[in-house]
Amino acid sequence: MSETTGTKRVRLAVAQTTLNEDPCDASALRESGREVRRLMREARAAGARVVHFPEGALCAPNKYLLSSAGPTEVAAADWERMRWDVLRAEATETARYAGELGIWTVLGAPHRLTGPHRPHNSLYVIDDTGRLVTRYDERLLSNTKVSHMYTPGTGPRTFEVDGVRFGCLLGMEVHFPEVFAEYEKLDADCVLFSTTGGPAPADSAMFATEALGLAATNSYWVSFALDARHAELAPSGMVSPAGEWQARCEASQTAGIVVTDLDEGAASVEIAVFRARPWRRTARSGLYEQHLVEDARSSDLTVI
């Protein structure tokens, strides 16, 4: 909470990372872990309490590299090819480092289940002591993901830092307004949306545009974390409750962070947070029923 305003306030870093699609390459997995931890250091040095990473920041496995039918055909993923030992070691070291730095870390990676079940596509939420406090598993998967790669998740996940409530979403869930509305009902102040975007830069730019609308519709912040591959059109960043970009990473294909404050006391969000959001809740509560009337000129839809 802000000492001067009494309103909620927290500093958050949004990251864009180098896309690693090869789950079989141990050295690439280790390099992804090192990059994540470097960005965590930068975030903490800038005073961030939370750092938010894209989908698959440690690894976003390519559907062809895991395909049981070979590298030219999409088929059931052979997850035994993945270097789970290295992925787990990097995730464990990242959690330990979050505790050493004292920073909350939201990290994208596949989450292994007991065989023969497919893994989840997940966000690990690690607190500032290095403890894994919860995990969000992508629920609304693409056709390829649900047909060949992952097990869907089962529900929303929230956590709080300094009184600010966060929700988590993944992948292509920006296409589903209902899951963003679900977090509004759960009193989220900010939704952390992690993605690898679409196959083309224009697709990722569309994801970013949808994030703007969803932040405005729900009058909360949306953190948009995407890998750097399409950053020229869709860099990672923070959308304010007014539906405007509050801060964005560099629009280049380089890993980095942007740090910004989620501050309810900022004049730019006062209307969205304290007027628009409460009014929409009132409007959805049955407000209009008491104003309905019995009138022939109302019920007859064929008269002028």
N, C-alpha and C positions, 0 to 999 in steps of 0.2 A: 504494500500500500504506500502511496505517496505521503510523505510527512507533511507536505504543505497543503495539499488539497483534500486529503482523506479519501481519494478515489484510487482505484486499482492502477498499478503501474509496474511494469517489468521490462527489462531490456532483453531483447531476443536477437540472435544472429541467424540469418537464413543463408544456407550454403548452396553452392553449385559445385559439383564434383566431376572428375574425369570418369566417363562411362567405362566400366569393366564388364564385358559380356562373357568372358571365358571362365566358366566355373571349374575348369580342369587345370588351369594354370596357377600353380602355387605361388610363383613369384609375383604374378599380377594381383592375386588376392592380398599378399603381404604389402604390396605397394599401395593398394587401395586403403588398407588399414593405416599406413603411415600418413597418407594424404589426409584422411579423416582426422587423425590426431593432430596434424599440423594446423588444420583449420579450427579445431577445438582450442588450441593454444592462442590463435589469433582472436578468436571470439572472446575468450576469457580475458585477454589483455585489453580488449576494448570494453570490458565491463559487463559483458552479456551474462545473464543468469541461465539462459537456455540457448542451445544451438540445435538447429533443425536441419536435417540432411535429406537428400532426395531418396526416392525409391531405389533400392539396391545399391546404396552407396558403397557397400563392401563388394557386392556383385549382383548384377541384374542379368541372370543367365539367358543367353541367346537360345531361342527355340530350336535353331538348327544344330547348334553345338551339342545339345542334349538329345536330339532326336534319335529314337531307337531304329529309325529307318535310314539313317545316314544324313549327311550334311546338306542334301538338296531337297529333302522332303520333310514336312512337318508331321510328326507322329508322336506317340506317347514318349514322354521324357524318360530317359534312363538316368535317374538321379544317383546311381552308384558311381557315375563318372565324376561327380562333383567332389572336390577336395574338402569334404566336411570338416576334417581335422584342422585344416588351415583356417577355414572360415570361423570355426568355433574359437580357435586360438586368437584370431584377430578381434572378434567380438568381445571375448573375455578381456583382452588387453585394453580395448577401448573403454570398457566399463571400469576397469581399474583406474585408467587414466582420468576418466570423468571424476572419480572420487579424489584423485590427487589434485586435479585442478579446481575442484569444487564447482562444477558446472553441470546442469541438467543437459542430457544429450538424447536426442531422438534420432535413431539410426535405422536405416533401411537395409534389410537383408532377408534371404530365405530362412525359414525356420523349420528345421527337420522334425518330422513326426516319426512314430514307430512304423517300420516297414510292415506291409507294403504300401502304406498310405503315402500319398504325395505330400510335400511340405506345404506350409503356408507362405504367402508373400506378406512380409511383416514389417512393422515398425517397432523396434525395441525402445522403451522409455526407461532411461537410466537416470537415477537422481544424483544429486551433488555429493553423495557419499560413495557412489559407485555401485549402488544396489539397483537391480532390475525391478521396477515397481509395477510395470504392466507391459502388455504387448498388444498391439492392434494388428489384426489379420485382415487383409483385403477381402471384402465380401462380394462386391459386384465386379466379377472378373470378366475379362474379354473372352471371346469364343475360344481362342487358342489356349489361354491360361486355364480355363475351366475344363476344356476338352482333353488337354494333353499335359498340363504342367502342375497345377496347384490345387489344393483343397481350400474351398472358401472358408472365410471366417464366419463368426456367428453373431456378432453384436458390436455396438459402439464402445469406445473406451475413452474415459476422461481422466485427467490428473490435474493437480493444482500446484502452482509455484507462486509464492508470495500473494496468495489470494486470487490469482488469475487462473481461471479454469480453461484448460485446453482440451480439444477433441482431435482425433486423428483420422485421416482418410488417405487412400492410396490409389495409385495406378490410373484407371479411367473413371474413378468415382466422381470426378468433377462433372461428368455427364448426367448425374443423377441428383437433381435438386432435393429430392426427399431425404437423402442422408445428411445433407447440410441442414435442412429444416429440423431433422431429428436432434442435431446438436444444439440448435437454438432452443428447443424445448428442454434440453438438459442444462441450460444456462451456461453454455460455453461462451467465453469471451473471445476466443480465437480458435480457429480450426487450422491444424497443421496438415497441409495437403502435399504429399510427396509423390512424385511421378517421374517416369522417363519420357513422358509426352507421347507424341505420335511418331510415325515413321519418317515424316517430313517436317522441316521447320515450320511450315504453315500450320500443320496439325498441332504442334506444340504451342504456337501462337494462339490458336483457337482455345486451347486449354487455359491459357493465361487470361484471355478475354472472358471466358466463363467464370473464372475465379473472381474477376472484378464484379460481375453481376451478382454472384452468390454472396459476396461480402455485403454489397449494398442491400440486397433483398433481406438478409438476416441481421443486418446492422451489427456485425462483429468483424474482427480482423480475420483475414485469411493469409496464412503464410504459404507461399508457393515455392516449393523446392524442386528444382529440375536439374538434371546433369547439364554440363556445359556444352554439350554437342550442338544444341540449337539456340545458344544464348544470344546470337545476333538478333533474333526475333523474339525470343522468350527467355530472358535472363530470370534467375530466381529473384524473389522479392517479397515485400509485405504489402498487402492491400488493406487500406483502412476501412472502417465501418461505413464510410461515405462512398465506398466503391471507387477509390482512387489509389494509384500507386503511391505509397508512402516512402518506400525506399526500394532500390533494385541493385543487384550485382552488376558488375561490368558486362556490357553486351559483347563479349568475346568468348572464344572457346578456351577459356582458362578457368581453372578451379579458383574459388574465392568465396568470400562471405560479404554480406552487408549487415550492419548492426543498426537497430532502430528501437525506439521505445513504444510499447503498447501502453498508452497513457490516457485514461478516461478523462483526465483534467484538461486535455488539449482542446482548444476552442474549435478546431476543425472537425471534431467528432461529436461535439456536444449534442447536436440535433439528432444525429443517427442513434447514438447510444441511449440518451435520456428522454427523447421524445418519440422518434419513429418506432423504435423497437417496442416500447411499452404500448403505443397506440395500436400497433398491429396485433399484439396479444389481446388487447381489449376488443378489437374488431372481430377477432376469431372466436370470441367467447359467447356469441349469441346476442351481441349488442343490437343487431338490426331487427331482430324478431319483434321487439316491442314497438317498432315504427311501421310495421306492415299494416295495410288497410284493406278493407273490403270495398272495392269500387269497380263498377262495371267498366269504366274507361281504363282501368288498370288491367283487368283480367281479359278483356277483349283485345287481342293482338292484331286485329284486322281493321281497326278504325284509325283515322287520323284526327 
